[in-house]
Amino acid sequence: MPLFIVLNLALTFFAQTNNAFKSILLMPLLTDISLGVALISLVGTLFKKTRNLIWYDLFSSAVLLVWFADWQSYFKEDSPMFFFYPLYFSILTALVSLYVINARDKIDKDSLIIMQSLVNKAIIQPWVIMLCLFLSLEAKQNFMLFPTLMTLFVIRYSLASYLKGR
C-alpha cells in the first residue's frame, strides 16, 4: 500500500505545519471525492474477478483523507492524534510490507492452512471491515475505534497479499 504510506507521511507533515496544502485537504469537495473512491473500492472488493490489492490501497487512502478532513472540525486543530495516527499507520503498513509479506517462503504448511481459513471467514472479509471503517468515521466520541479498525484492515491486507503471492 504505497499510496497509503506516502499519504500518511504527508498528513503527518501537514498536521505539524500550517501551509496552503492543508486547507486543500480540508475542502468538502476533496472529502466527497474521497468518499466516492472509498465506495468504489468497497464495491470492487465484492467481485471476485476484480479482487485486487489496489482496492485496499485506494480505500484506506480515501478513508484516511475523509477522516483527516472530517475530524479536524470536531477536535482541536493541533490535536496530537492528527500527527500520531498517520505516523502509526505508515510505520505499521511499512513494517507489514517489509517483514510479513516478504517472508512468504519461511512459513510452514499448517500455518498456511490456518491463514487460508482465516481469509475465508466471513467476519474478516474486507468489505465487512470497510463498512465498519465507514461507521467509525461517524463515531467521533470513540476516537480509538478508527485506528483500531484501520489496524485490522492493514492486517487483513497483509493476509490477502501474503496468500495472493503463494
N, C-alpha and C positions, 0 to 999 in steps of 0.2 A: 504494500500500500504506500507507494512513494508519494503520491499526491497528498495523502493524509498526513504523512510525516512532515513534508515541506510546509503544508498549511498550518500545522500545529506550531512549528518553529516560527513561522511568520506571525501567528497570533500571539505567541509568547513575546515577541519583539514589540508588536503593536500595543500590547497591554501595558508595556512599560513606557512607551513614548506617546507623545500626543501630536501625531502628524496628520496630514490630509488623507492618507490612505485609510486610516482608522475610521474616518467619517464615511468613506465609501463602503466599508464593511458593515456599517450600521444602517445603510439605506434600506427602506422597506422593499424596494424593487429587487435588490440582491437577495433579500430574505425569501421573497416569493419565488424567485428563480431557483434558489437552493431547495426550497420545499418541493418544487416540481421535479428537480433532478432526483431528490430523495425518493419521491413517489415512483418515478420511472424505474429507479434502481430496485425498489421493492418489488415492483411488478416483474422486472427482469429476472429476479431470483426465483420466481414462482414457476417459470417454464424450464423444463429440463434441457431443452435444446439451447436456450440462451444462458444457461447457468455457467457463469464465468466469474473469475476472481475480480475482474474490473468492477463488477457491481458493488462489491464490498468497499472498494476504494472510493467510488463515486458517492455511495450512500453515506459513508462515515464522514467524508469531507463536507458534503452538503448539510448533514445534520449538525456538524460542528459549526458551520457558518451560521445556521439558524440559532443554535444555542448561544453563540457569542453575541449576535445582534439582539436577540430577544431578551436575554438575561441582563444585558447592560443597563436597561432601563429599570430593572427590578432591584438590582444590587448597586452598591457604590461603584463608581467608575474605576477606582483604584483598588477594588477588592482583589485580594491575592488569588482567588480562585481563577481569575482570567489569565493569570500568569502560570500558576502551578498545574492546573488541569491540562492545558495544552502541552506543557513540558512533560508531564507524566505520560500523556498519550503518545507523544513522539518517542520517548525513551522506551516505553513498553512495546510499541509496534516495531521499532528498530531491533530491539533485543529478540523479539519473537521471530522476526525475519532472519536475523543472523544465526541464532543458536538453535531454534526449534525446527524451522523449515529446512535449513541447510544440513541438518543431521539426519536425513532420510535413511541413509544406509546403516545406521547404528541402532536400529530398533529390532526387537525380536518379533516373531510371528504372533505370539499370544497378545502382546501389546497392540499390534496392528489390528487384530481381530476386535479387541475391545474398543479401539479408536473408531473402527468402522461401524460398530454397533452404536456408539455414541452419536456419530454423524447421522445415522438413520433414525434416531429417536425423534419424536415429534416435538418435544419440549425445547430442544435446542436447534430447531430449524432456523435458518437465517431470517425468514420472514417473521417468525414469532418474536425474535429479538429486535428486529427492525420496528415492529409495531409497538413493542414495549419502549423502545427509544423515543418514538414519536410521543407516546404518552408521558414519558419522563420530562419532555420539554415543557409540559404544562405544570408539572409538579415542582414549582419553584420553591415551595416551602420545605421540600425534601431535597436539598441541593446535592446530596450524595448519591441519589438514585441515578442521575445521568452518567457520572463517571463509572459507577459500578456496572451499569448495563453496557457502556462502551467497552469496558474491560472484558466483559463476557463476549461482546461482539468481536473483539480482537482475538480472543481465544478461539472462537468459532471459525474465524478466518484462518487462523493457524492450522486448525484441524482440517479444514477444507483444502487448503493449499498443500498441506503435507500429504494428504491422501490422493490429491489430484496428480502429484508428481510420482506416485508409486505405480 
